[in-house]
Amino acid sequence: MTMKDPTPAAVAAPRPAEGLDAHLVVERGSFRLDVALSAAPGDVVALLGPNGAGKTTALRALAGLVPLSGGHLRLDGVPLERTAPEDRPVGVVFQDYLLFPHLSALDNVAFGPRCRGAGRARARAQAAEWLERMGLAEHAASKPRRLSGGQAQRVALARALATHPRLLLLDEPLAALDARTRLDVRAQLRHHLAEFEAVAVLVTHDPLDAMVLADRLVVIEDGRSVQEGGPSDIARHPRTDYIAHLVGLNLYRGEAAGHTVRLDAGPAITTTEDLTGPVFVAFPPSAVTLHRDRPTGSSARNLWQCQVTGLETHGDRIRLALTGDLSLAADLTTVATTELDLRPGTQVWATVKATQTHAYPA
Amino acid sequence: MTPPPPRPGRGGAPLPLLLPALAGLVFLVLPLVALLVRAPWRSMPELLTSAEVWQALRLSLVCATAATAVSLVLGVPLAWLLARVEFRGRGLVRALVTLPLVLPPVVGGVALLMALGRNGVVGRWLDSWFGLTLPFTTTGVVIAEAFVAMPFLVISVEGTLRAADPRYEEAATTLGASRFTAFRRVTLPLIAPGVAAGAVLAWARALGEFGATITFAGNFPGRTQTMPLAVYLALQNDPEAAIALSLVLLAVSIAVLAGLRDRWMTAS
């Protein structure tokens, strides 16, 4: 047997029989989504990315609501590319939940079991159990418009779970909620997802949601997966500006030679790591110190002349956008900002200690 | 006491708009008032309890209702097809569906005769295979009315379907519903008000149908003579009876409007 032309069986053999194994290719006009996804039962995977990156398209392809242009989709070893959405063991929680407005919470949850062949009484009994589990027993008879955002979200989750899916898809599960309920619902959702025994894939543009809810993140930009890994790993070693910005880091790419990294665009940065070849260098905005005059006797190895281009409140600090030798973000206290009399256009010197930077191979 | 603040927009209508507006109102209302003024109120009970009137009214109601039922059974799926399924020539199909809306009803009647008449394209086979004759029968009345009224229903339901969020159907699909189940259990309940409004429109149109009916089904008392035909005929022999019959149709129309208002304007 040659390795060049493996039979389908040979390809399938080394892959896990359980869980999700997908390579999603969807072409629509000039947009192309090309993302590989795999997950074992019990995994919660978050697709994280900016708007228009193709996250929702990936989710819809998994659900069968958009056809694949190429690639494959296997769930527990069963190919699903040609299976109609109604025959896939997949449950979906939609972004705005899409609870059927004419049905009570109970009948919304009973809808799936009914469609999958359960009798009316049995389906309703199952639905009642799910609502009970979600702490919604007393809202069983309520129409969706009488439910709060958090309650509607749980009904939607119960509705998706009631069909016992082997793949649970959640599209921006917390986006429709206000900040206060979001915190509670996020914690509850985390709890329910931890209990779920099959694969869960959620789509979000909020890094906090992704990091709290998922075991693994897949970052999607322009239809491609640009980084994949555990939440803390991605937070510490971002590989694109998008993620660096999300997790609040200044990120640069360059060539390392020992402790010096020559950036692709701009000056060099001195780091503590000893590396060679292409690397990323990252440092948090809080590591930046600003001076009105060129500092003398500072121990900082990294010194750049910059101009303030923007200021915005960021929690209890002020985040400044700077351009010049290097474009970077810096966090200062309100007091420091006032003392330095910083405003757009102000010339400043920025220093960053080598120990505050972090370099890692690209 | 302070006088109430002047309401905005009151008394502010400029004459070039106000005068034609009032003229238009008079133009629409005056004929109906004239009908009431000239109504033979004294002989009304006698006129309206005559067997012919009841026969015509009953036939009208039965046929209009049957035509609406036919329109619902065929028209709602047609509207769904136009709203939800992309296919080549959809624009052409929509134009063809809308055509009876603008076609003079008499032409519709002639066309029906050519299709379903005893020597018609299809009617010939219906006659020789099943012994089925449609023209000049009560069934013919229903067919003529449905032909004219169904486009109203299709257009109205299609509009409602386009406004309804198709993602509810997708949600149903991910829960295991076939496309038909999704339509029956999710879409149909969601668009029910639109379907009902379309049905009322179609029913009213069928009730008043004249041209296609008299051409395709003729004017036989008790069999194909509906109210509008009876009114037209009575006007030539017995104008008082024509007025009385017209008042009955006017009352039915007002009842429909009132029903519409109670059901749909306050409900939503």
HADDOCK unambig.tbl for C-alpha pairs under 7 A between the chains (distance, minus, plus):
assign (segid A and resid 63 and name CA) (segid B and resid 174 and name CA) 6.95 0.50 0.50
assign (segid A and resid 85 and name CA) (segid B and resid 173 and name CA) 6.16 0.50 0.50
assign (segid A and resid 85 and name CA) (segid B and resid 174 and name CA) 5.70 0.50 0.50
assign (segid A and resid 86 and name CA) (segid B and resid 173 and name CA) 4.87 0.50 0.50
assign (segid A and resid 86 and name CA) (segid B and resid 174 and name CA) 5.27 0.50 0.50
assign (segid A and resid 86 and name CA) (segid B and resid 175 and name CA) 6.41 0.50 0.50
assign (segid A and resid 86 and name CA) (segid B and resid 176 and name CA) 3.99 0.50 0.50
assign (segid A and resid 86 and name CA) (segid B and resid 177 and name CA) 5.70 0.50 0.50
assign (segid A and resid 86 and name CA) (segid B and resid 178 and name CA) 6.19 0.50 0.50
assign (segid A and resid 87 and name CA) (segid B and resid 176 and name CA) 6.13 0.50 0.50
assign (segid A and resid 90 and name CA) (segid B and resid 174 and name CA) 6.81 0.50 0.50
assign (segid A and resid 91 and name CA) (segid B and resid 174 and name CA) 6.22 0.50 0.50
assign (segid A and resid 91 and name CA) (segid B and resid 175 and name CA) 6.70 0.50 0.50
assign (segid A and resid 92 and name CA) (segid B and resid 174 and name CA) 6.59 0.50 0.50
assign (segid A and resid 98 and name CA) (segid B and resid 168 and name CA) 6.01 0.50 0.50
assign (segid A and resid 98 and name CA) (segid B and resid 171 and name CA) 6.80 0.50 0.50
assign (segid A and resid 100 and name CA) (segid B and resid 168 and name CA) 6.98 0.50 0.50
assign (segid A and resid 100 and name CA) (segid B and resid 186 and name CA) 6.97 0.50 0.50
assign (segid A and resid 102 and name CA) (segid B and resid 189 and name CA) 6.98 0.50 0.50
assign (segid A and resid 102 and name CA) (segid B and resid 190 and name CA) 6.96 0.50 0.50
assign (segid A and resid 112 and name CA) (segid B and resid 175 and name CA) 4.61 0.50 0.50
assign (segid A and resid 112 and name CA) (segid B and resid 176 and name CA) 6.05 0.50 0.50
assign (segid A and resid 115 and name CA) (segid B and resid 176 and name CA) 5.39 0.50 0.50
assign (segid A and resid 115 and name CA) (segid B and resid 177 and name CA) 5.29 0.50 0.50
assign (segid A and resid 116 and name CA) (segid B and resid 176 and name CA) 5.95 0.50 0.50
assign (segid A and resid 163 and name CA) (segid B and resid 175 and name CA) 6.92 0.50 0.50
